[in-house]
């Protein structure tokens, strides 16, 4: 196995820890003085630590940093704040003679229950420091705050580590090579290396919320010129006709103008606009549509004699579509000028595509774009829960006709119904996501884009579409409304006879953790046919041994001894060899179920032929999310989706409450068929003894042709790392680095192109903010 250490790295490792010890000698602890939008709470409002509790009175609270000022050079900012907000961040301003400026400030996102840290390079001549503890109104307690001076080479190591883990340019570069390559890059750009290093380091802290900072993100995106597009179009060997279906009924005139003008503005010229007006009662609509049809021969127009609603009108438009593909467009929405160009450009590379779909956003009456939806690649289980494909959807015309076009009776969710029927039987490589925003929903009064509840019938029609799909393609499964509008839950049947499930629980001592886990599993699991295998890794605590002896008297429990050094992969492989069940569950010893049907939900999913690993929704004890699926690439290898979100929040486009396919799920609570576990060789004992073995296992299952799945309907508490502890020693950190490096080498082709995620979303945080 390749190791992290080079021939000289042993000495560097020793110097690293020696430097850390030395660095902590120059520590700057402040005394905070409120100067803006902050008031101190009464003594009874103090936190558990005895520190003062404060209230932020606005979105710009400020403290003056009194007492000692930091030494110039590299410092580590450390902050821990408890607060009553869904999330929080701080900013530290340093005045070196020109006042408090954004260019001399340091942003840091708070980590619930943990100390958040970041490097700061502080110039000479510090005159003052300002500390902004929150960005919203709320109450908070500052539990920990300090600046620690660092030796330069220690700071370089931390900087290199973060760039290797979180910066897009360096994700596949070994940490030991980053400083050398960074200096070469800076020299080529005629910059001081530290200027470039600090710029890129700061970029790993940038956090753009899709719903609040979209305008800023858009301004940073490259835009193809008309000349560039024209040159590329000239190289296309396949230039299909695309028929755009546009059903209309009494549209607002300015909306239909914007809609049709967006088609006329397309850079790709080989299109046909098929307009079917559904007997609009406003005579101005007839006049306006006729004007456009006379203006451009590519516009085909039919006026239906009677109103038949959107499915009938869409079928009328479909009847005179002559294109290889049809694209769906609503009469108050619009396309970006590059929309059809990107579709055809994709077809040059993937001519087998039957369905192509893009990202979308909303646009208001003032032409302000907001609320972008950056979608995953083909995700069939998510499609059953919501119509995430939506717009822009481009379908091969022959297949649309073959499946019967738009079905009357599904008005309001006719696109969802079409997509479900259209995709049935297709191979995944025939359904292509275009990771570009190509479609604007007009968010006007009464539109579906503005408020789904304004059209409640869309959810009813969508539910009926999903139920109909299940009748034909998933016998025994049933559908019901989801928690949020236009979302659905599928209940999958458990085979008869009920399969035996073997729950594997590695453990060592710490009965205070193990006891509530095992007792909760036995008492709060309704699933009738299970065995619990406690895999004891050398417990010596008398109380633990007594508990194991007593619990083994339960006919559902077996205690197996594993007298080897700790290796999470090996222990679970050992347990799997002794499991009697057709299904195994990997369960941490700090897990406690919440809902009694958690295992029924997971087994029902795992018994589907096409499904591999099934993961659960895990919470920290305070009710925030610990695991809701694994996002590849986040943090350099993988991170947990929606981590630290409240359990009640919808998450990114309701995904926190929808069954969906992820590339991986955590083995803290993972269910899989035993035959499949054995077929891919179980967990990797040699290379991944502690970390990432579950991600590696899930990716092996995925490469074997199965879809991994996460369900929010199996809910459990997870007291993460309570038993094993954190990676807080040099040996543990070295092991963690080796395992992370192995994952990058082994899965380089997967880690930074996760189909369940999106290339425009962050690899720094788990919150689906913009990259």
N, C-alpha and C positions, 0 to 999 in steps of 0.2 A: 504493500500500500504506500503510495506517495505521501510523504509527510510535509508539513508546512515549513519545517526548518531547513534553511540552507546551511552550508558548511560554517558560516559565521554567525548564524542566527542564535545559537545558544548564548554567546556572549551578549548579543543584543537583547535577548530576553532577560538576562540578568540585569543589564543596565536599565531596561524598561522599568522593572519593579523597584530598583534602587532609585531611579528618577522619580517614580511616583511617591516614594517615601520622602524624598527630599522636597518634592513640590508642595507637600502639605504643610511645610514649615511656615510659608508665607500665606496665611489665610486672612481674608478680610471679611469680618462680620459687621454688618451695618446696624445702626439704630435708625428705624424708620420714622419719619415725621410726615404726617398727611398734609398735603398742600393743595389738593384739588379733588373735589367730588368723593371724598372719603370721610366717614365719621366712625369714631370708635364706639363699639357696643358696650353696654354696661358690663360690670364684672361678671355677672351671672351668665353672660353670653360668651365667655372665654372658652376656648377649645379645651380638649382633653389634656393637651400638653401644658396648659397654663398660659400659653401665648395669648396675646390680645386678639379678640375677634373684631372684624371691621365690616363696614357696609360700604359698598360702592354705590354712589348716588347717581351715576351716569355711565356713559360709555367711554369715558376718558379719566379714570381714577389715577392719581399720581401720588407717590411718596418721594420725599427728598431722602437721599442716602446720607446719613450723618455718620460721624465717627471716622473710622479709618478709610482712606481711599486706597484703591488697589495699586500695586506696582505696575509700571508699564511693561508691555510685552504680552506673552501668551498667558491667558487666565482661563480657568474653568468656572463657568457660572453654574451653580447648583441651586435648584428651587423645588420646594414641595409646598403646595398650597391646597388646602381643603376648601371647597366652595360648593354652592348650591346650584350651579349652572350645568347644563348638559355637557359642555366642554369648556375649556379655558386655555388661555395663553397669556404670556407676559412679554414685556419688552423693557430692556435696560438701555437707557440713554447715557452717553458719556460726553461731557463737555471738556474739550481740550483747548478751549480758547475761542471757539466760534459759536457757543451756545449749544443747546440740545437740538440735534438734527437727525433726520432719518438715516443719513449716510453714516452716522456714528451711533448706531443703535443695534441691538441684538434681540432677535425674536426667538421665543422658545415656547413650544406647546407643552402644557402640563400633562403629567401622566398620573392618573388617579391612583392614590395609595403608594406612589413611588417618587423618588427624587429624579427630576428631569435635569439633564446636563447638556452643556454645549461649550465649545471653545469660543473665546473672545480674544481678539488681538486689540489691546488697548494702547493707544499712542502715548507719547510723553506729555507732561504738563497737564495732568488731569486736574480740573478745577471743581468739578462737581459731577454727581451721578443722580439720575432720576429713575425711579423704578415704577413701572405701570403694571399693577398686579392682575387686572382683568380687562376685558373689552366690553363689559356689559354691567348693568345693575345687578347687585346680588351681595350675599354675605360670604365672608371668607376668613380663613385663618392661615397665616404664614407660619408653617411648621419648620421650614428650613430655608435659609437663604445665605449664600456666601459666594465670594470669589476666591479661587485658589490659584496662586501663581504657579506656572509650570515651566520646567526646563524646556528649551526649544525642541530637542529631539523627542521628548515625551509628547509634546503637542503635535509634532509631525506624525508620530505614530497614530495618534487619535484621529488626526485629520485624514490620513491615508485610509484608515479603517472605515471611516464614514463615507468617504468618496467611493471606496470599493463596494460598500453595501448599498448605497442609496443614490449615487449620481449616475445618470444614464450613460455618460461617456466612459465611465470606469467600471461598470458592473461586471465585466468579464476580464478585468485586469487584476493580477495578483497584487495584494497590498504592498508587497516589498518592491514592486516596480513603479508604483504610482508617482512617487516624488521625482524620480529621474525623468519619467515621461512628461510629468506636469511641467518641469523646468524647461524641457525641450519645446513643449507647446508654447509656453510663455515667451521663450526666446523668438520663436517663429512669429508671434504676434507683437513682438517688440514691447512686451510688458515685463514688469518685475514679477518673478514667479509667485511671490506672496500675494500680489494683487489678484492674479488669476486664481490662486488657491483659495483665497478668501471669497472671491466671487462664486466659485463653484461650490464651496462649502456652504455658503449662504443659500444657494439654490436648493440644497437638500432640506432646507427648513421652510421653503415657500409653500404656502398652503392656500390654494384658491378654491373656495367653495363653489361648486357649479352653479348654484342658484343665486350667489351674491357677487361673484367676481368674474362672470362670464365675459363681460365687456372687456375687461383687462386681458383675459386669456385670448379672446378673438384678435385683439390688437397685436398679439405676439405671433400669430400664425402666418406662415408664408402664403402668399397669394400668387397663383399662376397668372401671368399676363395673357392677353388675347393672342399675342404673337407666339408665345410658348405653346399654348393649346393648339393653335393652328398648325404649328410644326409637328406636333405629336399626332394630331389627327391625320396628317398626310401620310404617316407611317402605318396606319391601321390597315390590316388586311381584311378585317371583318367589320363591315359598317351596316349593321342591321337596322331595319326600320323599327322604330319603337312607337307604338300606338298608346297615347295617353287618354285614359277614359275619364271623362269629366261629366258626371250627372249634375244637373242644376235644377233648382226649384226656388224661385223668388229670391235670388241672392241680392244682397246689398250691392248697388251698382259699383261703388268704389272697390268692393271686395272682389267682384268678378273681373273688374278691370285689372286689378293687381295680379290676380290669378292667371289670366290669359296673357298678360304682358310678360309674366315670368316664363311662360312657355316660349313666346316669341323671342325672348332674350337668350335662349339656350345657345351655347357655343357649338354643340353638336347639332347639325342641321337636318339629319335624316329622321324626322319625327312626323307623326300624324296626331292631331288633336281631335278626338272623337267626342263631340258634345251632344248629349241627349237631354234636352230640356223637358222636364216632367210636368208639362202643362202649367207653367208659371202663370199666375193671374195678373202680374204687373206687366202691362204692354211695353214698358221701357226695356224690360229684359229681352223680349223678342227683338226689339230694335237693336239693342246693343250687341247681342249675339250674332245677328245677321250682319251687322257692320264688320265684325271681326272675320266672319266666314268669307265675306266679299274681299276683305283685305289680303288674305293669305290662303292660297289654294290647299295648303296642308291642313287647314281646319275644315273638318267635316261636321255638319250640323243636322240634327233631326229634332223636330218639334213633336213630342208625343201628344196625341189628341186628348188623352185622359190621364189623370194623375194616378200613378201606380206605385209610388214611393221609390226609395233609392235602389232597391234590388232590381226592380223592373226597369228603371232608367239606366242602371249600369249595364244590364243585359242588352238594352237597346244600343248603347254605345259600343258594347263588345261586338254586336252583330255586324258592324261595318269596319271593325279594326282589321287592318291588313298587315300589321307588323309581326315580326317574329316574337316580339315580347309586348306585353301590355303593362303600363304603369298606372297606378291609381292616384287620382288627384281629387281633392274636395274643392268645392266651388268658392270657399272663402280662404283657402290656403295658397301657398306659392312654393315654387322650386327655386333653388339657388341657380345662378347662370351656368355653373359647371356640373349640374346634376346629371344630365344625360351623358356628358363627356365622361364622367367617372364610371358610369354604368358600362359604357362601351369599352372604355379602357380596361376595366376589369374583365370583360368578356374576351379581350385579346389573350389574356393569360389563362382564363378558365372558361373556355367555350362550352363546357359540359353543364354550365349552370342552368338550372330550371327556375330557381328563385334567387333574386338578389334583393337585399334590403340594406338600408342605410340608417345612420343616426338622424336625429331630428331635434328641433328646438321650437320654441314658441316666439311669436312676434305680436306686439300689441298695436293699438291704433296709432301709436306715435313712432312706429317702426323700430322699437327697442326690442332686441333679441334677448331671450332669457330662458332659463330652465332647460338646458340641453339634456337630451337623453342619449348617453353613450352606451351602446348596447353590447351584450356579449355576442360571440359567434353562436352558431347553431346550438340551441339549448332546448331540446324538445320538452323536457319536464317543466321548464319555465313557461313555455308556450301554452301548456295545459292550464297554468295558473293565471296567465294574463296574456293579452296580445302584445307582447313586447316587440314583435316584428313591425307591425303598424306601417308607418311611412318613412321613407319612400319604399314601397314595395313594387318590384318589377317581376312579372311572372311570364313564363313561356306561354304564348297564346294557345298553342295546340293543347297543352295540358289543362289550361283553364276551361277550354271548351269540352275536353274529355271528362272532366269531373262535374260538368253541369253548370258552370258559370256561377252566378249569384243566386242563392235560393231565397225565394220569397218566404216570409215568416221569420227571417233572421235580421230584419231591419234594425240598425243601430249597432250590430256587431257582425255585419255581413263580411267585413274584411277578415275578422277572426275565423269565422266559419269557413270562408274560402281557403285561408291559409292552412287550417287543420286538414281539410280534405285534400288540398293540393300537395301537402308534404307527406301524406301517408304513403309509405312505400318507397320514398326517395332515399338515396344514399346521402350521407352527410356532406360529401364533397360536391353535391348538386345544389346545396343551399349555401349561398355565399353572402357574408356580411361585408359591406363596404364601410370601413371605419371613417366616414366623413359625414358631416352634417349637410344633407342635401335637401332638406324639406323644412319649411316653416309652417307650423300650425298657427292659424290666426286666433289669438285669444281675445275674441270680442264677446260682448254680452250674449249669453245664451249658448255659446259654443261649447263643444265637448272639451276643447283644450282649456277653457277657462274653469270649468267645474263639472266634473263627471256627474255629480249629484243632480245637476240641472237636467240630465237625460238619464234618469234611473232605468228607463226601458233598455238602455244599452247593456247594462249588467244582466238583466233577465234574458236578453237574447244571447249574450255571450255564454251564460250558464247552459242554455239549451243547446248551443253549438258544441260545447264541451261534452255534454251528456250524449249527444248524438254520436260524436266521435268515439266515445268509450263503448257504445253499443256495438259498433262495427269493428273496433280494433283492440279492445281491452275488456273482454267479457268478465263480468263480476265486479269491476270497478265502478264506483259511483262518484258523483260530483255534487258539491254544495257551495253556497256562497262563501267567499273569503272574508277576511276582516275589513278590507278596504274596498271601495267601489271598483267594479270591473276586475275583481280578482276571485279566484276559485280554489277550492281544496278538493283533491282527489283522494278517495279512500280505496286502497288496494286490498284485495282479499288475501287471507292467509290460507295456504293449502290445507286440505283435509286428507290424511290426518295431520295434526299440528306438528311441525318439525321441532325436535329437541334443540334448544339453544344452550350453548356452553359459554358462560361468562367468565373470562379469564382476568384475574385480579392479582397482579404482582404486588408484593408488599414486604416490608421489613420493619418490625417493631412499630412504635407509634400507634398503639391501640386506640388512642383518642381520635385518630383519623379513620382507622380501619373499621372500628365498631359501627359508627353511624353510617358508614358507606354500606357495609354488608347488611346491617339490619334494615336500612331503608330499601335496599334492593329486594330483600325478601318480603318486606311488608308492603311496599308501594309499587309492586310490579304485578299487574293483573294477568300477564301472560302465563298460561297454566303449565307449560312444559319446558322447564329450564333447570340447568344445574349450574352451581357456582363453584368454580375452581380457584381457590386461594393459593397463589404461587408464592410460598414463603422463601424469601431470599436471605435466610440465616438469622431469623429473629432470636434474640437472647433475653429480651425483657420478660420477666416472669408473668406480668399481667397480660402481655400479648400472647404468650404461649398458653396461658390459661384460657384466654378467649378463644384461641384457635382450637384447643381441645374441646371446649364446650360447643362451639358452633358446628364442629364436624359431626355432632350427633344429629343435626338436621339432615334428613335424607337427601336434601337438595344440594348439600355442600360437601365438597372434598377439599382436603388440604394436602398439597403436594410440596415437597421440599426441593429447593434448588440451591445447593451448597456450592455456588460458584461466585466469583466477583460480579458486581452489578453490571448487567448488560441487558437493557430493556428488550432488545430484539431477541436475544437468546432465551430469555425467560418466557416470553410470549410464544416463541416457536416450540419450546418445551411444553408449555401448556396446551398448545394446539395439537401436539402429538398425542396427548392423553385425553383430549376432549372426545366425548361420545356423541356430541350433537352434530347434526348436518349443517348447523349454522354456529359460528363462533362470534362472540362479542369481546372486543378488547376494551377493558374498563379500568380506568385509574382507581387507586384506592382512596381517592378524595372526591368521589362522585356521589351525588345523592339525587335520585329522581324526584321530580315535582308532580307530573301527571301519571296516573296509574297505567295508562295505555301507551306509555312511551315505547315499550319494547314491541307491542303489537304493531305500532306505526312503522318501526324500523324493520321488523321482520317482513311485513307486507311489502315494503319496498325492496328488500334484499332478495325476496323470492321471485322477483321479476327476472326473466331470462336475460334481459339486456343490461341489467344493473349489476355493478360490482360492489364497491364500498358504499356504505350508508352512514352518514354522520348526523349528529344531534345538535340541538341548540343548547349551548352551555352558558350559564351565568356565573358571574362572581357572586359571593354572598350578598352584596349590596344591590343585586338585581340588574347590574349592567352586563352587557354581552361580553363573554369571554371567547366564544367561538360560534361563528355562523358560516362556516365554510372557509376554505383556505385559498388565498390569492397568491399565485406564483409570482416570484420576482420582488414582492414587497419586502423591504429590509435586506435585499440582496439574495434571498433564497425564497422565503415564503412568510406570509403573515395571515392573521385571522381577519376575515371580512367583518366590518361593522364593530370592531372591538371597542369597548367602553360605551357603546350606544346604550340608551335606556331600553329595556326589554319592550317598552310600549311604543317606541318610535317606529315609524314605517320603514325606515332605512331608505336606501337608494331605490327610488321608484317602487316602493313597497316590497323590495326583495328580501327584507328581514322577516317577512311573514309568508314567503312563498317557497314551496318545494322547487328545487332547481338543480341543475348539474354543475358541479364544481370539479376541477381537475383533482382535487384532494380534499380530505377531511381529516380531522385530528383523531388519533388513536386513543385519546382520553375517553372516547365513547364511540366505538366504530363497530358496525355489524357487517359481516360478509359470509357468504357461503364457504364452508370449510373446503370443499373441493376446489374452489377458486383460490383460496389462500394457499393451498398446497401446490396448485398448478403453477403459480408464479414464484414459488420458493419462499413464501413467508417474508418475514422481516430480515433485513441485511444485518447479520451479526458481526461481520468482519469490519465493515466501514462505518456503520451507523449504530453504535452501541447505545447512544442516549438520544440524540436529537435527529430530527428529520427522517427517521426511519418510517414514520407513517406517510409522509409525503412521498418518499421513494416507493413505498409499497403501493400507494394509490396510483402513481404514475405507471408502475409495472402493470397493474390491473387495467388501466386505461389503454396502454399499448397492446394488451391482449385482446382488445376489442370491446370492452365494457364501458358503460357510462357510470361514473361515480356520482353520488347524489347526496344532497344535504336537505334535511327536513326540519322545519321550525316546529313541527307538531310532536317532537320528542324533546321535552324540556327537562334539564337537570342542572343542579348546582355543581360547580367545579371549583374546589379550593386549590387553584393552580400552584404547583411546585411546592406545596406545603410539606410534603413528605420527602422529596428528593432535595429540595433547597435550590437556591439560585446559583448561577455560574459565577461565583465570587472568589475563586482562588485561581492562581496562575495555571495549575494543572487543568482545572475545569475550563478555563478560557482557551487554553491551548487545544483541548479536545474539541471544544465547540468550533474553533476556527478550522480545525482539520475536517470536521464533518461538513461544515459549510462549504469549504473548498471542494470536497468530494462531490457534493451535490451540484456545484457549478460545473465541474468537469463532466459528471455523469449525465446531467440533464440540461446541458447548455442550450440545446435546441428547443427546450420546453419552457424553461424558467421565465424567459422574458417575452413570451408570446402566449399568454394564457388565454385560451378561448372563452373562459368564463369571465374575463375581465376586458379591458380596453386599453389600447396604446396611448390614449389621451388622458388616462387617469393615473394618479400618483403611485409611485413605488416607494414612497417614504412613509405614508400613513395608511391606515386601514379604513378610511372613511369615505372613499370614492371621491375625494376632492380632485381638482384638475392638476395635471402634471405641469 
